[in-house]
Amino acid sequence: MKRTTSAAELLLPVSRNRGRSMHEQVEQALRSAIQTGRLKAGFALPSTRALAEDLGMSRGVVVLAYEQLLAEGYLTATRGSATRVASIRQAVSAAAAPIDAETTPTYDFRPSSPDLTTFPRRAWLSSLRRVLASSPNAIFAYPDPAGALRTREALSGYLNRTRGTLAQPGRIVMCNGFAQGLRLVCAVLRERGVKTVAVEDPGHAGQRADINSMGLGTHAVRVDERGIDVARLTALKADAVLLTPAHQFPTGVVLSPDRRKALLDWASRHRVWVLEDDYDAEFRYDRGPVGALQGLAEDRVIYLGSASKTLAPGLRLGWIVSPAELVDRLALAKLHADHGSPTVDQLAFADFIERGELDRHLRKARHVYRRRRDAAVEALRRHLPSLKISGVAAGLHLMLTLPPGLGEAPLEEAASLDSLRIYGLRAHRKRPGGGALLLGYGSLTEARIEAGISLLAAIIRKGPSSSRRSVPTRSTVWDPIERSLKERIAASRPRGRTYLRGN
Ligand SMILES: Cc1ncc(COP(=O)(O)O)c(C=O)c1O
């Protein structure tokens, strides 16, 4: 394999006059050379010392850039040998264009993303090994659509202990993330005559769309600093309500004790189903999280959980803790959807819980995310002291209220020109309201959080809205994969016909 020792051969466009730090420039130049396939997998990069000398900068600058690209998986390094371009990226660039075709920004404040670099690979691998070494061949048969019994047992123990649920293995249906769980629940509720689901406003835009796509209507109910407005909710004719009581998405507030009680009283009086999305309750930093509603009304509450925040969204591990009345119907819906979730992964998850690995991982993750949240709050206080942060100390993102006159879309556009990706709240609002940003800190180091927020402050000071009046409004679809797929479909559609509605 060819080894280069010259910066000139790498064609890295770095300059002291670009207004961005040198390490960011080196990092971005290398990242895009790898993304575009100009630097191929296995290519040996110059040593940090050689590259720094060539570029006339200190070695520390190049070390920082290499470290970041190693963490992101663009580079690999083994002790005593050169740092090389990783092969994962080659596979991506050699195949058809990647689904998320957008280039990786230097700072991505995507809300709700856990840090994928801290996934407990070793412990997960040993759970997988143990399962494959010790399980009978039956694990390779079509699964029980409700999920592996051992997993449902381990999970019910975990949830009852940490979330205050009243879960029983026989009342759990395993599914592919919360996303599938919600669709299964909608299918079953629709069969049973449910027509409308009340949702939080602001609330998760994708979930609202999923409910509608399952043939159910939605009623958006205002959220204030005490959670969903239960007085308004109870005045509606909804047959079910979907909410995030432990940590509201996206505002970060907690449903107040009086509203929890009023909600459950109303639901049991009127036989309304309560769909509880407990998506990131494990991450509360200032005290223990409030317990799940399910523990107070196991026959009214359909509890939905997921390993997407605690471990990784790519596992697609989710679960429904169901009232007795619905559990078999949910298992049947799961059977009809896909014949059940993969058994081996579920058993690895069970082993992971049983050996205390999930608790161990969460203890570490909580510590890391708490420090990142503190870093974000501190950086915001320092650089943008007039902007209000809402919500409790929890989760993987915070919400920042923008002052009147500062639009979300122009700010997103201006930030993207500086390789900073931020996310406006508007996609998650049903009714119009003031501007706000969702700043996810889960996958950024403390140094990057500080640098990204300082860059954001500089952009706000410059005044993105006045200097760029004519910027096109970026799509409100904030999931880059969804946006990219929709753009591809739109680009390939024959002229004069419309197959997809907008967002
Ligand atoms: C509010 C909310 N609930 C649940 C989830 C988990 O979804 P899934 O398990 O499908 O990854 C997410 C993920 O971003 C979320 O934002």
The ligand as an ORCA input file, in Angstrom:
! r2SCAN-3c Opt
* xyz 0 1
  C     -39.472     11.056     21.636
  C     -38.827      9.781     21.199
  N     -39.361      8.615     21.575
  C     -38.812      7.441     21.244
  C     -37.669      7.394     20.488
  C     -37.055      6.059     20.199
  O     -37.396      5.619     18.947
  P     -36.841      4.232     18.400
  O     -36.860      3.261     19.527
  O     -37.749      3.862     17.292
  O     -35.443      4.474     17.926
  C     -37.087      8.572     20.049
  C     -35.897      8.554     19.212
  O     -35.348      9.548     18.786
  C     -37.671      9.801     20.423
  O     -37.131     10.973     20.069
*
